[in-house]
Amino acid sequence: MRLPPRVRKAQQGTMPVLCNKADGARRAIVADDHPLYREAACLRLERQFPGIEVVAGGSLEDVLQQLADGSPFDLILIDYSMPGM
């Protein structure tokens, strides 16, 4: 399996890790209309990548609003069957 450029395999194990940035800041956005799945994804990211900033949205409009502010994200998780997709 080939991983995207911003992701690489951990040196020990097979879990992917977000590449470290110079400033150490990592950001992710999670979009899911189901609150339970959205919260679970956010918690998993926060546990897997300590220090990550996770932004959550319950609709496509929420996500587009976050992306429109111009701040870059290192990871975007979107429910492709969410209304509006």
N, C-alpha and C positions, 0 to 999 in steps of 0.2 A: 504494500500500500504506500502510495506517495502522499506525503503531507504537504499542505500549502506552504509557501515560503515563510510566512510569519509563525509557523508552527514547526517544532522539531521534536524528535523523540528524546525523552530523558536519557541521560547517560546510563542510569541503572534502572531497568524496567522498560515497560512498553507504553506507559502513559504519556501522551503528548503534553508539552508545556508551552506556554506562551513565551516567545523570545523576550529576553530581558532588554529593556530600553535603557538608554544612558541615565535617564532620570528615575528609572524604576517604576514609573506610573504605568499601569495597565488598565484599560477600560473595556467593558463588554456591555452589550445591550441585549436584553432578552425580551422577545415579543410573543405573547401567547394570550389568547382570549380566555383561557381557562385559568383562574387564579391559583388552583392547586399546582398545576404543571409549571406555571410561571414562577411561583415561589420555590418549588423544588429545584428548578434549573438555577435560580439565583443562589440558593443555599449551596448547591453542588459546586458552582463556580467559586464561591467565596471560600469553601473548604479546600478545594483543589489548588487554588491560586491565592494564598493569603496576600492581602493588601490590594487586591483588584477592586476597582470601582465598578459596580454592576448597576446599570440603569434598566428599569423594567417598564414595559408598556403593555396595555391590554388591548390595543388596537393598532392597526396600520397607521392611523393618523398620529397616535402617540409616538411611534417610531420615527415617522417622517419629520415630526416636530423636533425630536432630539437630534436627528441627522442634519436638519437645516441650520442648527446653531453653529455648525462648522467645526465642532470639536471632534477629532478623530476617534474611532473605536478600533480596538485590536481584534475584537471578536463580535460577530452579530449572529444571534440565534433567533430565527423567525419560524413560527408555525405557518407552514405554507398553506394549510387548510383553514387559516383564520379568515373570518369575514373581511372582505375588502381586498383580498389577495387575488 
